Amino acid sequence: MIAAPEIKKSVKKEIVEVLSLVLYNDDVNSFDHVINSLMSICNMELMESEQCAWIVHTNGRCAVNKGEYSELEPKCIALLDKGLSAKIE
């Protein structure tokens, strides 16, 4: 009887760094502008964007999205283009 060849399986793990897109309070933009920007750029529902706007107002910052850098960068740029203060951390 011929023995079956041994098959070695290797698992390649890819480490992905999960980052946050953080919106900061700037005391310049209106609540409506912040809410509308979050809805259009971050695809948030009205209630979620309102909650984030209040968190930013009271705490000075709020993580509005999580993901890989390549996913967050266009959103961060779009928020900055709207005059908001945002950063990927």
PDB file with one MODEL, atoms N, CA, C and O in Angstrom:
MODEL        1
ATOM      1  N   MET A   1       0.835  -1.168   0.000  1.00  0.00           N
ATOM      2  CA  MET A   1       0.000   0.000   0.000  1.00  0.00           C
ATOM      3  C   MET A   1       0.884   1.237   0.000  1.00  0.00           C
ATOM      4  O   MET A   1       1.864   1.313   0.742  1.00  0.00           O
ATOM      5  N   ILE A   2       0.533   2.200  -0.835  1.00  0.00           N
ATOM      6  CA  ILE A   2       1.302   3.436  -0.942  1.00  0.00           C
ATOM      7  C   ILE A   2       0.698   4.467  -0.008  1.00  0.00           C
ATOM      8  O   ILE A   2      -0.512   4.696  -0.008  1.00  0.00           O
ATOM      9  N   ALA A   3       1.556   5.084   0.787  1.00  0.00           N
ATOM     10  CA  ALA A   3       1.084   6.101   1.737  1.00  0.00           C
ATOM     11  C   ALA A   3       0.838   7.413   1.003  1.00  0.00           C
ATOM     12  O   ALA A   3       1.593   7.806   0.114  1.00  0.00           O
ATOM     13  N   ALA A   4      -0.230   8.067   1.398  1.00  0.00           N
ATOM     14  CA  ALA A   4      -0.560   9.370   0.802  1.00  0.00           C
ATOM     15  C   ALA A   4       0.468  10.401   1.258  1.00  0.00           C
ATOM     16  O   ALA A   4       0.895  10.390   2.413  1.00  0.00           O
ATOM     17  N   PRO A   5       0.861  11.287   0.350  1.00  0.00           N
ATOM     18  CA  PRO A   5       1.837  12.303   0.753  1.00  0.00           C
ATOM     19  C   PRO A   5       1.240  13.233   1.811  1.00  0.00           C
ATOM     20  O   PRO A   5       0.052  13.555   1.787  1.00  0.00           O
ATOM     21  N   GLU A   6       2.073  13.637   2.704  1.00  0.00           N
ATOM     22  CA  GLU A   6       1.636  14.524   3.775  1.00  0.00           C
ATOM     23  C   GLU A   6       1.491  15.942   3.210  1.00  0.00           C
ATOM     24  O   GLU A   6       2.388  16.456   2.542  1.00  0.00           O
ATOM     25  N   ILE A   7       0.362  16.546   3.488  1.00  0.00           N
ATOM     26  CA  ILE A   7       0.102  17.904   3.007  1.00  0.00           C
ATOM     27  C   ILE A   7       0.211  18.858   4.185  1.00  0.00           C
ATOM     28  O   ILE A   7      -0.451  18.700   5.211  1.00  0.00           O
ATOM     29  N   LYS A   8       1.052  19.833   4.004  1.00  0.00           N
ATOM     30  CA  LYS A   8       1.214  20.832   5.060  1.00  0.00           C
ATOM     31  C   LYS A   8       0.400  22.061   4.690  1.00  0.00           C
ATOM     32  O   LYS A   8       0.488  22.576   3.575  1.00  0.00           O
ATOM     33  N   LYS A   9      -0.374  22.507   5.628  1.00  0.00           N
ATOM     34  CA  LYS A   9      -1.168  23.709   5.417  1.00  0.00           C
ATOM     35  C   LYS A   9      -0.580  24.824   6.257  1.00  0.00           C
ATOM     36  O   LYS A   9      -0.245  24.646   7.428  1.00  0.00           O
ATOM     37  N   SER A  10      -0.468  25.958   5.633  1.00  0.00           N
ATOM     38  CA  SER A  10       0.016  27.097   6.400  1.00  0.00           C
ATOM     39  C   SER A  10      -1.059  28.180   6.368  1.00  0.00           C
ATOM     40  O   SER A  10      -1.737  28.384   5.361  1.00  0.00           O
ATOM     41  N   VAL A  11      -1.186  28.838   7.455  1.00  0.00           N
ATOM     42  CA  VAL A  11      -2.168  29.907   7.575  1.00  0.00           C
ATOM     43  C   VAL A  11      -1.398  31.223   7.642  1.00  0.00           C
ATOM     44  O   VAL A  11      -0.553  31.432   8.513  1.00  0.00           O
ATOM     45  N   LYS A  12      -1.712  32.082   6.715  1.00  0.00           N
ATOM     46  CA  LYS A  12      -1.068  33.386   6.693  1.00  0.00           C
ATOM     47  C   LYS A  12      -2.013  34.385   7.346  1.00  0.00           C
ATOM     48  O   LYS A  12      -3.135  34.590   6.884  1.00  0.00           O
ATOM     49  N   LYS A  13      -1.556  34.989   8.398  1.00  0.00           N
ATOM     50  CA  LYS A  13      -2.380  35.957   9.107  1.00  0.00           C
ATOM     51  C   LYS A  13      -1.978  37.362   8.682  1.00  0.00           C
ATOM     52  O   LYS A  13      -0.800  37.717   8.661  1.00  0.00           O
ATOM     53  N   GLU A  14      -2.968  38.129   8.355  1.00  0.00           N
ATOM     54  CA  GLU A  14      -2.718  39.512   7.991  1.00  0.00           C
ATOM     55  C   GLU A  14      -3.213  40.384   9.135  1.00  0.00           C
ATOM     56  O   GLU A  14      -4.377  40.317   9.531  1.00  0.00           O
ATOM     57  N   ILE A  15      -2.326  41.183   9.646  1.00  0.00           N
ATOM     58  CA  ILE A  15      -2.686  42.065  10.751  1.00  0.00           C
ATOM     59  C   ILE A  15      -3.161  43.388  10.167  1.00  0.00           C
ATOM     60  O   ILE A  15      -2.439  44.056   9.426  1.00  0.00           O
ATOM     61  N   VAL A  16      -4.378  43.745  10.513  1.00  0.00           N
ATOM     62  CA  VAL A  16      -4.968  44.976  10.020  1.00  0.00           C
ATOM     63  C   VAL A  16      -5.176  45.900  11.212  1.00  0.00           C
ATOM     64  O   VAL A  16      -5.805  45.537  12.206  1.00  0.00           O
ATOM     65  N   GLU A  17      -4.639  47.086  11.084  1.00  0.00           N
ATOM     66  CA  GLU A  17      -4.783  48.063  12.163  1.00  0.00           C
ATOM     67  C   GLU A  17      -6.109  48.792  11.995  1.00  0.00           C
ATOM     68  O   GLU A  17      -6.372  49.393  10.954  1.00  0.00           O
ATOM     69  N   VAL A  18      -6.942  48.732  13.033  1.00  0.00           N
ATOM     70  CA  VAL A  18      -8.221  49.421  13.019  1.00  0.00           C
ATOM     71  C   VAL A  18      -8.023  50.791  13.654  1.00  0.00           C
ATOM     72  O   VAL A  18      -7.598  50.906  14.804  1.00  0.00           O
ATOM     73  N   LEU A  19      -8.336  51.812  12.893  1.00  0.00           N
ATOM     74  CA  LEU A  19      -8.168  53.187  13.344  1.00  0.00           C
ATOM     75  C   LEU A  19      -9.526  53.852  13.510  1.00  0.00           C
ATOM     76  O   LEU A  19     -10.552  53.301  13.109  1.00  0.00           O
ATOM     77  N   SER A  20      -9.525  55.040  14.101  1.00  0.00           N
ATOM     78  CA  SER A  20     -10.750  55.802  14.292  1.00  0.00           C
ATOM     79  C   SER A  20     -10.668  57.123  13.564  1.00  0.00           C
ATOM     80  O   SER A  20      -9.622  57.771  13.541  1.00  0.00           O
ATOM     81  N   LEU A  21     -11.776  57.516  12.971  1.00  0.00           N
ATOM     82  CA  LEU A  21     -11.924  58.848  12.407  1.00  0.00           C
ATOM     83  C   LEU A  21     -12.576  59.686  13.491  1.00  0.00           C
ATOM     84  O   LEU A  21     -13.727  59.452  13.861  1.00  0.00           O
ATOM     85  N   VAL A  22     -11.839  60.660  13.997  1.00  0.00           N
ATOM     86  CA  VAL A  22     -12.291  61.447  15.139  1.00  0.00           C
ATOM     87  C   VAL A  22     -12.658  62.854  14.675  1.00  0.00           C
ATOM     88  O   VAL A  22     -11.893  63.518  13.976  1.00  0.00           O
ATOM     89  N   LEU A  23     -13.841  63.286  15.082  1.00  0.00           N
ATOM     90  CA  LEU A  23     -14.317  64.632  14.798  1.00  0.00           C
ATOM     91  C   LEU A  23     -14.127  65.470  16.054  1.00  0.00           C
ATOM     92  O   LEU A  23     -14.464  65.033  17.155  1.00  0.00           O
ATOM     93  N   TYR A  24     -13.583  66.681  15.888  1.00  0.00           N
ATOM     94  CA  TYR A  24     -13.299  67.561  17.025  1.00  0.00           C
ATOM     95  C   TYR A  24     -14.218  68.776  17.019  1.00  0.00           C
ATOM     96  O   TYR A  24     -14.666  69.233  15.968  1.00  0.00           O
ATOM     97  N   ASN A  25     -14.487  69.288  18.218  1.00  0.00           N
ATOM     98  CA  ASN A  25     -15.279  70.504  18.364  1.00  0.00           C
ATOM     99  C   ASN A  25     -14.457  71.699  17.904  1.00  0.00           C
ATOM    100  O   ASN A  25     -13.270  71.805  18.215  1.00  0.00           O
ATOM    101  N   ASP A  26     -15.095  72.594  17.164  1.00  0.00           N
ATOM    102  CA  ASP A  26     -14.358  73.756  16.674  1.00  0.00           C
ATOM    103  C   ASP A  26     -15.024  75.082  17.018  1.00  0.00           C
ATOM    104  O   ASP A  26     -14.454  76.135  16.732  1.00  0.00           O
ATOM    105  N   ASP A  27     -16.206  75.067  17.620  1.00  0.00           N
ATOM    106  CA  ASP A  27     -16.918  76.289  18.013  1.00  0.00           C
ATOM    107  C   ASP A  27     -17.173  77.227  16.842  1.00  0.00           C
ATOM    108  O   ASP A  27     -17.389  78.421  17.052  1.00  0.00           O
ATOM    109  N   VAL A  28     -17.152  76.720  15.622  1.00  0.00           N
ATOM    110  CA  VAL A  28     -17.384  77.542  14.438  1.00  0.00           C
ATOM    111  C   VAL A  28     -18.596  77.048  13.655  1.00  0.00           C
ATOM    112  O   VAL A  28     -19.462  77.836  13.272  1.00  0.00           O
ATOM    113  N   ASN A  29     -18.651  75.745  13.422  1.00  0.00           N
ATOM    114  CA  ASN A  29     -19.703  75.174  12.581  1.00  0.00           C
ATOM    115  C   ASN A  29     -20.989  74.940  13.366  1.00  0.00           C
ATOM    116  O   ASN A  29     -20.962  74.624  14.555  1.00  0.00           O
ATOM    117  N   SER A  30     -22.114  75.102  12.677  1.00  0.00           N
ATOM    118  CA  SER A  30     -23.419  74.898  13.310  1.00  0.00           C
ATOM    119  C   SER A  30     -23.698  73.407  13.480  1.00  0.00           C
ATOM    120  O   SER A  30     -23.084  72.564  12.825  1.00  0.00           O
ATOM    121  N   PHE A  31     -24.630  73.103  14.367  1.00  0.00           N
ATOM    122  CA  PHE A  31     -25.039  71.715  14.563  1.00  0.00           C
ATOM    123  C   PHE A  31     -25.579  71.146  13.253  1.00  0.00           C
ATOM    124  O   PHE A  31     -25.267  70.012  12.890  1.00  0.00           O
ATOM    125  N   ASP A  32     -26.380  71.926  12.553  1.00  0.00           N
ATOM    126  CA  ASP A  32     -26.957  71.449  11.296  1.00  0.00           C
ATOM    127  C   ASP A  32     -25.873  71.082  10.282  1.00  0.00           C
ATOM    128  O   ASP A  32     -25.976  70.062   9.600  1.00  0.00           O
ATOM    129  N   HIS A  33     -24.843  71.909  10.185  1.00  0.00           N
ATOM    130  CA  HIS A  33     -23.755  71.629   9.244  1.00  0.00           C
ATOM    131  C   HIS A  33     -23.024  70.343   9.625  1.00  0.00           C
ATOM    132  O   HIS A  33     -22.717  69.522   8.760  1.00  0.00           O
ATOM    133  N   VAL A  34     -22.747  70.170  10.904  1.00  0.00           N
ATOM    134  CA  VAL A  34     -22.060  68.961  11.379  1.00  0.00           C
ATOM    135  C   VAL A  34     -22.928  67.736  11.124  1.00  0.00           C
ATOM    136  O   VAL A  34     -22.443  66.724  10.620  1.00  0.00           O
ATOM    137  N   ILE A  35     -24.202  67.823  11.469  1.00  0.00           N
ATOM    138  CA  ILE A  35     -25.132  66.699  11.305  1.00  0.00           C
ATOM    139  C   ILE A  35     -25.250  66.323   9.832  1.00  0.00           C
ATOM    140  O   ILE A  35     -25.147  65.148   9.481  1.00  0.00           O
ATOM    141  N   ASN A  36     -25.464  67.305   8.980  1.00  0.00           N
ATOM    142  CA  ASN A  36     -25.598  67.029   7.548  1.00  0.00           C
ATOM    143  C   ASN A  36     -24.314  66.456   6.956  1.00  0.00           C
ATOM    144  O   ASN A  36     -24.367  65.582   6.090  1.00  0.00           O
ATOM    145  N   SER A  37     -23.164  66.942   7.416  1.00  0.00           N
ATOM    146  CA  SER A  37     -21.882  66.430   6.932  1.00  0.00           C
ATOM    147  C   SER A  37     -21.685  64.977   7.337  1.00  0.00           C
ATOM    148  O   SER A  37     -21.236  64.163   6.531  1.00  0.00           O
ATOM    149  N   LEU A  38     -22.015  64.649   8.576  1.00  0.00           N
ATOM    150  CA  LEU A  38     -21.873  63.263   9.041  1.00  0.00           C
ATOM    151  C   LEU A  38     -22.806  62.328   8.277  1.00  0.00           C
ATOM    152  O   LEU A  38     -22.441  61.197   7.957  1.00  0.00           O
ATOM    153  N   MET A  39     -24.014  62.811   7.987  1.00  0.00           N
ATOM    154  CA  MET A  39     -24.972  61.988   7.245  1.00  0.00           C
ATOM    155  C   MET A  39     -24.472  61.724   5.820  1.00  0.00           C
ATOM    156  O   MET A  39     -24.555  60.599   5.328  1.00  0.00           O
ATOM    157  N   SER A  40     -23.961  62.754   5.169  1.00  0.00           N
ATOM    158  CA  SER A  40     -23.564  62.585   3.771  1.00  0.00           C
ATOM    159  C   SER A  40     -22.208  61.898   3.606  1.00  0.00           C
ATOM    160  O   SER A  40     -22.025  61.110   2.678  1.00  0.00           O
ATOM    161  N   ILE A  41     -21.272  62.185   4.483  1.00  0.00           N
ATOM    162  CA  ILE A  41     -19.914  61.649   4.323  1.00  0.00           C
ATOM    163  C   ILE A  41     -19.738  60.296   5.013  1.00  0.00           C
ATOM    164  O   ILE A  41     -19.122  59.387   4.456  1.00  0.00           O
ATOM    165  N   CYS A  42     -20.279  60.166   6.218  1.00  0.00           N
ATOM    166  CA  CYS A  42     -20.086  58.939   6.996  1.00  0.00           C
ATOM    167  C   CYS A  42     -21.283  57.991   6.901  1.00  0.00           C
ATOM    168  O   CYS A  42     -21.315  56.957   7.569  1.00  0.00           O
ATOM    169  N   ASN A  43     -22.265  58.347   6.068  1.00  0.00           N
ATOM    170  CA  ASN A  43     -23.456  57.508   5.868  1.00  0.00           C
ATOM    171  C   ASN A  43     -24.193  57.194   7.164  1.00  0.00           C
ATOM    172  O   ASN A  43     -24.674  56.078   7.360  1.00  0.00           O
ATOM    173  N   MET A  44     -24.277  58.185   8.042  1.00  0.00           N
ATOM    174  CA  MET A  44     -24.982  58.008   9.306  1.00  0.00           C
ATOM    175  C   MET A  44     -26.463  58.354   9.135  1.00  0.00           C
ATOM    176  O   MET A  44     -26.842  59.148   8.274  1.00  0.00           O
ATOM    177  N   GLU A  45     -27.270  57.746   9.969  1.00  0.00           N
ATOM    178  CA  GLU A  45     -28.684  58.111  10.052  1.00  0.00           C
ATOM    179  C   GLU A  45     -28.787  59.418  10.848  1.00  0.00           C
ATOM    180  O   GLU A  45     -27.846  59.802  11.543  1.00  0.00           O
ATOM    181  N   LEU A  46     -29.917  60.085  10.743  1.00  0.00           N
ATOM    182  CA  LEU A  46     -30.105  61.374  11.406  1.00  0.00           C
ATOM    183  C   LEU A  46     -29.838  61.297  12.903  1.00  0.00           C
ATOM    184  O   LEU A  46     -29.095  62.119  13.439  1.00  0.00           O
ATOM    185  N   MET A  47     -30.429  60.329  13.579  1.00  0.00           N
ATOM    186  CA  MET A  47     -30.288  60.244  15.045  1.00  0.00           C
ATOM    187  C   MET A  47     -28.826  60.007  15.448  1.00  0.00           C
ATOM    188  O   MET A  47     -28.338  60.610  16.404  1.00  0.00           O
ATOM    189  N   GLU A  48     -28.140  59.140  14.726  1.00  0.00           N
ATOM    190  CA  GLU A  48     -26.736  58.846  15.037  1.00  0.00           C
ATOM    191  C   GLU A  48     -25.869  60.089  14.836  1.00  0.00           C
ATOM    192  O   GLU A  48     -24.991  60.372  15.651  1.00  0.00           O
ATOM    193  N   SER A  49     -26.111  60.828  13.757  1.00  0.00           N
ATOM    194  CA  SER A  49     -25.314  62.026  13.497  1.00  0.00           C
ATOM    195  C   SER A  49     -25.618  63.119  14.524  1.00  0.00           C
ATOM    196  O   SER A  49     -24.721  63.872  14.904  1.00  0.00           O
ATOM    197  N   GLU A  50     -26.864  63.215  14.974  1.00  0.00           N
ATOM    198  CA  GLU A  50     -27.207  64.173  16.038  1.00  0.00           C
ATOM    199  C   GLU A  50     -26.494  63.820  17.327  1.00  0.00           C
ATOM    200  O   GLU A  50     -25.959  64.696  18.007  1.00  0.00           O
ATOM    201  N   GLN A  51     -26.484  62.534  17.666  1.00  0.00           N
ATOM    202  CA  GLN A  51     -25.794  62.087  18.885  1.00  0.00           C
ATOM    203  C   GLN A  51     -24.306  62.390  18.821  1.00  0.00           C
ATOM    204  O   GLN A  51     -23.724  62.853  19.801  1.00  0.00           O
ATOM    205  N   CYS A  52     -23.687  62.132  17.673  1.00  0.00           N
ATOM    206  CA  CYS A  52     -22.263  62.420  17.515  1.00  0.00           C
ATOM    207  C   CYS A  52     -21.997  63.915  17.645  1.00  0.00           C
ATOM    208  O   CYS A  52     -21.012  64.317  18.263  1.00  0.00           O
ATOM    209  N   ALA A  53     -22.867  64.741  17.070  1.00  0.00           N
ATOM    210  CA  ALA A  53     -22.703  66.190  17.164  1.00  0.00           C
ATOM    211  C   ALA A  53     -22.757  66.647  18.617  1.00  0.00           C
ATOM    212  O   ALA A  53     -21.978  67.509  19.025  1.00  0.00           O
ATOM    213  N   TRP A  54     -23.667  66.077  19.400  1.00  0.00           N
ATOM    214  CA  TRP A  54     -23.756  66.441  20.821  1.00  0.00           C
ATOM    215  C   TRP A  54     -22.545  65.959  21.607  1.00  0.00           C
ATOM    216  O   TRP A  54     -22.057  66.658  22.495  1.00  0.00           O
ATOM    217  N   ILE A  55     -22.063  64.773  21.284  1.00  0.00           N
ATOM    218  CA  ILE A  55     -20.867  64.252  21.959  1.00  0.00           C
ATOM    219  C   ILE A  55     -19.676  65.155  21.665  1.00  0.00           C
ATOM    220  O   ILE A  55     -18.904  65.484  22.565  1.00  0.00           O
ATOM    221  N   VAL A  56     -19.527  65.556  20.405  1.00  0.00           N
ATOM    222  CA  VAL A  56     -18.442  66.469  20.037  1.00  0.00           C
ATOM    223  C   VAL A  56     -18.585  67.782  20.806  1.00  0.00           C
ATOM    224  O   VAL A  56     -17.597  68.320  21.305  1.00  0.00           O
ATOM    225  N   HIS A  57     -19.806  68.295  20.900  1.00  0.00           N
ATOM    226  CA  HIS A  57     -20.054  69.563  21.587  1.00  0.00           C
ATOM    227  C   HIS A  57     -19.725  69.472  23.075  1.00  0.00           C
ATOM    228  O   HIS A  57     -19.121  70.388  23.632  1.00  0.00           O
ATOM    229  N   THR A  58     -20.113  68.382  23.716  1.00  0.00           N
ATOM    230  CA  THR A  58     -19.920  68.265  25.169  1.00  0.00           C
ATOM    231  C   THR A  58     -18.546  67.721  25.560  1.00  0.00           C
ATOM    232  O   THR A  58     -17.985  68.137  26.574  1.00  0.00           O
ATOM    233  N   ASN A  59     -17.993  66.790  24.763  1.00  0.00           N
ATOM    234  CA  ASN A  59     -16.719  66.156  25.121  1.00  0.00           C
ATOM    235  C   ASN A  59     -15.528  66.694  24.337  1.00  0.00           C
ATOM    236  O   ASN A  59     -14.376  66.419  24.672  1.00  0.00           O
ATOM    237  N   GLY A  60     -15.816  67.462  23.294  1.00  0.00           N
ATOM    238  CA  GLY A  60     -14.733  68.012  22.503  1.00  0.00           C
ATOM    239  C   GLY A  60     -14.282  67.131  21.359  1.00  0.00           C
ATOM    240  O   GLY A  60     -13.503  67.567  20.511  1.00  0.00           O
ATOM    241  N   ARG A  61     -14.761  65.887  21.321  1.00  0.00           N
ATOM    242  CA  ARG A  61     -14.362  64.952  20.273  1.00  0.00           C
ATOM    243  C   ARG A  61     -15.276  63.742  20.269  1.00  0.00           C
ATOM    244  O   ARG A  61     -15.931  63.438  21.266  1.00  0.00           O
ATOM    245  N   CYS A  62     -15.315  63.054  19.132  1.00  0.00           N
ATOM    246  CA  CYS A  62     -16.105  61.828  19.034  1.00  0.00           C
ATOM    247  C   CYS A  62     -15.566  61.005  17.872  1.00  0.00           C
ATOM    248  O   CYS A  62     -15.321  61.534  16.788  1.00  0.00           O
ATOM    249  N   ALA A  63     -15.383  59.710  18.103  1.00  0.00           N
ATOM    250  CA  ALA A  63     -14.998  58.803  17.022  1.00  0.00           C
ATOM    251  C   ALA A  63     -16.248  58.533  16.193  1.00  0.00           C
ATOM    252  O   ALA A  63     -17.215  57.956  16.690  1.00  0.00           O
ATOM    253  N   VAL A  64     -16.228  58.951  14.930  1.00  0.00           N
ATOM    254  CA  VAL A  64     -17.412  58.841  14.084  1.00  0.00           C
ATOM    255  C   VAL A  64     -17.351  57.654  13.125  1.00  0.00           C
ATOM    256  O   VAL A  64     -18.367  57.296  12.530  1.00  0.00           O
ATOM    257  N   ASN A  65     -16.195  57.045  12.966  1.00  0.00           N
ATOM    258  CA  ASN A  65     -16.024  55.882  12.092  1.00  0.00           C
ATOM    259  C   ASN A  65     -14.798  55.110  12.533  1.00  0.00           C
ATOM    260  O   ASN A  65     -13.852  55.684  13.071  1.00  0.00           O
ATOM    261  N   LYS A  66     -14.818  53.807  12.304  1.00  0.00           N
ATOM    262  CA  LYS A  66     -13.657  52.956  12.561  1.00  0.00           C
ATOM    263  C   LYS A  66     -13.367  52.158  11.299  1.00  0.00           C
ATOM    264  O   LYS A  66     -14.279  51.816  10.547  1.00  0.00           O
ATOM    265  N   GLY A  67     -12.106  51.869  11.073  1.00  0.00           N
ATOM    266  CA  GLY A  67     -11.736  51.071   9.916  1.00  0.00           C
ATOM    267  C   GLY A  67     -10.267  51.195   9.590  1.00  0.00           C
ATOM    268  O   GLY A  67      -9.477  51.694  10.392  1.00  0.00           O
ATOM    269  N   GLU A  68      -9.911  50.737   8.406  1.00  0.00           N
ATOM    270  CA  GLU A  68      -8.536  50.832   7.942  1.00  0.00           C
ATOM    271  C   GLU A  68      -8.274  52.245   7.430  1.00  0.00           C
ATOM    272  O   GLU A  68      -9.195  52.975   7.065  1.00  0.00           O
ATOM    273  N   TYR A  69      -7.011  52.603   7.414  1.00  0.00           N
ATOM    274  CA  TYR A  69      -6.631  53.952   6.991  1.00  0.00           C
ATOM    275  C   TYR A  69      -7.169  54.273   5.600  1.00  0.00           C
ATOM    276  O   TYR A  69      -7.672  55.370   5.359  1.00  0.00           O
ATOM    277  N   SER A  70      -7.061  53.314   4.693  1.00  0.00           N
ATOM    278  CA  SER A  70      -7.486  53.551   3.308  1.00  0.00           C
ATOM    279  C   SER A  70      -8.987  53.833   3.200  1.00  0.00           C
ATOM    280  O   SER A  70      -9.421  54.519   2.275  1.00  0.00           O
ATOM    281  N   GLU A  71      -9.779  53.311   4.135  1.00  0.00           N
ATOM    282  CA  GLU A  71     -11.222  53.569   4.154  1.00  0.00           C
ATOM    283  C   GLU A  71     -11.536  54.919   4.777  1.00  0.00           C
ATOM    284  O   GLU A  71     -12.468  55.604   4.356  1.00  0.00           O
ATOM    285  N   LEU A  72     -10.752  55.298   5.784  1.00  0.00           N
ATOM    286  CA  LEU A  72     -11.035  56.515   6.542  1.00  0.00           C
ATOM    287  C   LEU A  72     -10.488  57.782   5.894  1.00  0.00           C
ATOM    288  O   LEU A  72     -11.053  58.862   6.070  1.00  0.00           O
ATOM    289  N   GLU A  73      -9.400  57.658   5.151  1.00  0.00           N
ATOM    290  CA  GLU A  73      -8.754  58.840   4.579  1.00  0.00           C
ATOM    291  C   GLU A  73      -9.687  59.685   3.703  1.00  0.00           C
ATOM    292  O   GLU A  73      -9.726  60.903   3.882  1.00  0.00           O
ATOM    293  N   PRO A  74     -10.438  59.097   2.767  1.00  0.00           N
ATOM    294  CA  PRO A  74     -11.325  59.931   1.945  1.00  0.00           C
ATOM    295  C   PRO A  74     -12.411  60.626   2.771  1.00  0.00           C
ATOM    296  O   PRO A  74     -12.796  61.756   2.470  1.00  0.00           O
ATOM    297  N   LYS A  75     -12.900  59.951   3.805  1.00  0.00           N
ATOM    298  CA  LYS A  75     -13.917  60.552   4.675  1.00  0.00           C
ATOM    299  C   LYS A  75     -13.326  61.704   5.472  1.00  0.00           C
ATOM    300  O   LYS A  75     -13.966  62.742   5.641  1.00  0.00           O
ATOM    301  N   CYS A  76     -12.106  61.521   5.961  1.00  0.00           N
ATOM    302  CA  CYS A  76     -11.437  62.571   6.720  1.00  0.00           C
ATOM    303  C   CYS A  76     -11.217  63.795   5.836  1.00  0.00           C
ATOM    304  O   CYS A  76     -11.476  64.923   6.255  1.00  0.00           O
ATOM    305  N   ILE A  77     -10.745  63.574   4.628  1.00  0.00           N
ATOM    306  CA  ILE A  77     -10.514  64.683   3.695  1.00  0.00           C
ATOM    307  C   ILE A  77     -11.818  65.405   3.389  1.00  0.00           C
ATOM    308  O   ILE A  77     -11.851  66.634   3.325  1.00  0.00           O
ATOM    309  N   ALA A  78     -12.893  64.644   3.200  1.00  0.00           N
ATOM    310  CA  ALA A  78     -14.199  65.249   2.903  1.00  0.00           C
ATOM    311  C   ALA A  78     -14.697  66.091   4.076  1.00  0.00           C
ATOM    312  O   ALA A  78     -15.251  67.170   3.868  1.00  0.00           O
ATOM    313  N   LEU A  79     -14.503  65.606   5.317  1.00  0.00           N
ATOM    314  CA  LEU A  79     -14.897  66.388   6.493  1.00  0.00           C
ATOM    315  C   LEU A  79     -14.071  67.664   6.588  1.00  0.00           C
ATOM    316  O   LEU A  79     -14.601  68.734   6.889  1.00  0.00           O
ATOM    317  N   LEU A  80     -12.770  67.546   6.331  1.00  0.00           N
ATOM    318  CA  LEU A  80     -11.903  68.729   6.362  1.00  0.00           C
ATOM    319  C   LEU A  80     -12.311  69.725   5.277  1.00  0.00           C
ATOM    320  O   LEU A  80     -12.290  70.934   5.506  1.00  0.00           O
ATOM    321  N   ASP A  81     -12.680  69.225   4.102  1.00  0.00           N
ATOM    322  CA  ASP A  81     -13.131  70.095   3.008  1.00  0.00           C
ATOM    323  C   ASP A  81     -14.410  70.845   3.368  1.00  0.00           C
ATOM    324  O   ASP A  81     -14.667  71.932   2.850  1.00  0.00           O
ATOM    325  N   LYS A  82     -15.210  70.258   4.259  1.00  0.00           N
ATOM    326  CA  LYS A  82     -16.445  70.910   4.718  1.00  0.00           C
ATOM    327  C   LYS A  82     -16.175  71.892   5.862  1.00  0.00           C
ATOM    328  O   LYS A  82     -17.104  72.490   6.405  1.00  0.00           O
ATOM    329  N   GLY A  83     -14.904  72.055   6.221  1.00  0.00           N
ATOM    330  CA  GLY A  83     -14.543  73.001   7.269  1.00  0.00           C
ATOM    331  C   GLY A  83     -14.590  72.435   8.676  1.00  0.00           C
ATOM    332  O   GLY A  83     -14.507  73.185   9.650  1.00  0.00           O
ATOM    333  N   LEU A  84     -14.722  71.125   8.793  1.00  0.00           N
ATOM    334  CA  LEU A  84     -14.768  70.477  10.108  1.00  0.00           C
ATOM    335  C   LEU A  84     -13.347  70.078  10.530  1.00  0.00           C
ATOM    336  O   LEU A  84     -12.441  69.987   9.701  1.00  0.00           O
ATOM    337  N   SER A  85     -13.176  69.847  11.822  1.00  0.00           N
ATOM    338  CA  SER A  85     -11.888  69.411  12.359  1.00  0.00           C
ATOM    339  C   SER A  85     -11.938  67.902  12.578  1.00  0.00           C
ATOM    340  O   SER A  85     -12.692  67.414  13.420  1.00  0.00           O
ATOM    341  N   ALA A  86     -11.140  67.176  11.821  1.00  0.00           N
ATOM    342  CA  ALA A  86     -11.143  65.710  11.915  1.00  0.00           C
ATOM    343  C   ALA A  86      -9.724  65.198  11.792  1.00  0.00           C
ATOM    344  O   ALA A  86      -8.843  65.858  11.241  1.00  0.00           O
ATOM    345  N   LYS A  87      -9.527  63.992  12.325  1.00  0.00           N
ATOM    346  CA  LYS A  87      -8.200  63.382  12.328  1.00  0.00           C
ATOM    347  C   LYS A  87      -8.356  61.875  12.405  1.00  0.00           C
ATOM    348  O   LYS A  87      -9.290  61.377  13.034  1.00  0.00           O
ATOM    349  N   ILE A  88      -7.458  61.152  11.777  1.00  0.00           N
ATOM    350  CA  ILE A  88      -7.434  59.692  11.872  1.00  0.00           C
ATOM    351  C   ILE A  88      -6.445  59.322  12.972  1.00  0.00           C
ATOM    352  O   ILE A  88      -5.282  59.725  12.942  1.00  0.00           O
ATOM    353  N   GLU A  89      -6.923  58.554  13.932  1.00  0.00           N
ATOM    354  CA  GLU A  89      -6.077  58.163  15.080  1.00  0.00           C
ATOM    355  C   GLU A  89      -6.065  56.663  15.239  1.00  0.00           C
ATOM    356  O   GLU A  89      -5.414  56.143  16.145  1.00  0.00           O
TER     357      GLU A  89
ENDMDL
END
